[in-house]
Amino acid sequence: PSSDLDLAFSLPDDVPAERLERAIRDAAGATLVDLALFDVYRGDALGPNRRSLAYRLRLQAPDRNLTDGDIVAVRQAVEARTRKLGAELRA
């Protein structure tokens, strides 16, 4: 079975969504079977020249069920990789 992980990132307006998506895909690796943008938000709470992009990551291993530890590891890898773009994990 697959597991869904919803993550929202606050990032500078000058960072293209495609660049963020590439970083997510690279960090999540082979367990990522689908990546979908489901929300875009702009507001004063984010600060000037920033927006929030929320993604649903569908994770699955072909040979076993993913553990909570596997999912935490993907989340940590994604957070570390996207931070290099100036993105901050919101949720």
C-alpha positions as CSV (number, residue, x, y, z in Angstrom):
1,P,0.0,0.0,0.0
2,S,1.0,3.6,-0.5
3,S,1.3,6.4,2.1
4,D,0.5,10.0,1.6
5,L,2.6,12.8,3.1
6,D,1.3,16.4,2.8
7,L,4.0,19.1,3.0
8,A,3.6,22.9,2.6
9,F,6.6,25.1,1.9
10,S,7.1,28.8,2.2
11,L,9.5,30.0,-0.4
12,P,10.7,33.1,-2.2
13,D,8.7,34.2,-5.2
14,D,11.7,34.0,-7.4
15,V,12.1,30.2,-6.9
16,P,10.1,28.4,-9.6
17,A,7.8,25.6,-8.5
18,E,9.5,23.3,-10.9
19,R,12.8,23.8,-9.1
20,L,11.1,22.9,-5.8
21,E,9.5,19.9,-7.3
22,R,12.8,18.7,-8.6
23,A,14.3,19.0,-5.2
24,I,11.4,17.1,-3.6
25,R,11.7,14.3,-6.2
26,D,15.5,14.0,-5.8
27,A,15.3,13.9,-2.0
28,A,12.4,11.4,-1.8
29,G,14.0,9.0,-4.2
30,A,12.5,5.8,-5.5
31,T,9.8,5.7,-2.9
32,L,8.0,8.7,-4.5
33,V,5.4,7.4,-6.9
34,D,3.4,10.6,-7.3
35,L,3.8,14.3,-6.5
36,A,0.8,16.7,-6.7
37,L,0.5,20.4,-6.0
38,F,-2.8,21.0,-4.1
39,D,-2.6,24.5,-2.7
40,V,-1.0,27.9,-3.4
41,Y,-1.2,30.6,-0.8
42,R,0.0,34.2,-0.6
43,G,-0.5,36.3,2.5
44,D,0.9,38.8,4.9
45,A,1.8,36.0,7.4
46,L,4.4,34.6,5.0
47,G,6.2,37.9,4.6
48,P,7.0,40.0,1.5
49,N,7.8,38.2,-1.8
50,R,7.0,34.7,-0.5
51,R,4.4,32.2,-1.2
52,S,3.3,28.8,0.1
53,L,3.1,25.7,-2.1
54,A,1.5,22.6,-0.6
55,Y,2.2,19.1,-2.1
56,R,1.0,15.6,-1.6
57,L,3.7,13.0,-1.8
58,R,2.6,9.5,-2.5
59,L,5.2,7.1,-1.2
60,Q,5.4,3.3,-1.9
61,A,8.0,0.6,-1.9
62,P,7.5,-2.2,-4.5
63,D,8.6,-5.0,-2.2
64,R,7.4,-4.0,1.3
65,N,5.2,-1.7,3.4
66,L,6.9,1.5,4.4
67,T,7.4,2.1,8.1
68,D,6.9,5.3,10.0
69,G,10.7,5.5,10.1
70,D,10.8,5.4,6.3
71,I,8.3,8.2,6.0
72,V,10.1,10.3,8.6
73,A,13.4,9.8,6.7
74,V,11.8,11.0,3.5
75,R,10.4,14.1,5.2
76,Q,13.8,14.9,6.7
77,A,15.6,14.5,3.4
78,V,13.0,16.6,1.6
79,E,13.2,19.3,4.2
80,A,17.0,19.4,4.1
81,R,17.1,19.5,0.3
82,T,14.5,22.2,-0.1
83,R,16.0,24.4,2.6
84,K,18.9,24.9,0.2
85,L,16.4,26.7,-2.1
86,G,15.4,29.1,0.7
87,A,12.2,27.1,1.3
88,E,10.9,26.5,4.9
89,L,8.6,23.6,5.7
90,R,5.3,24.9,7.1
91,A,3.3,21.7,7.7
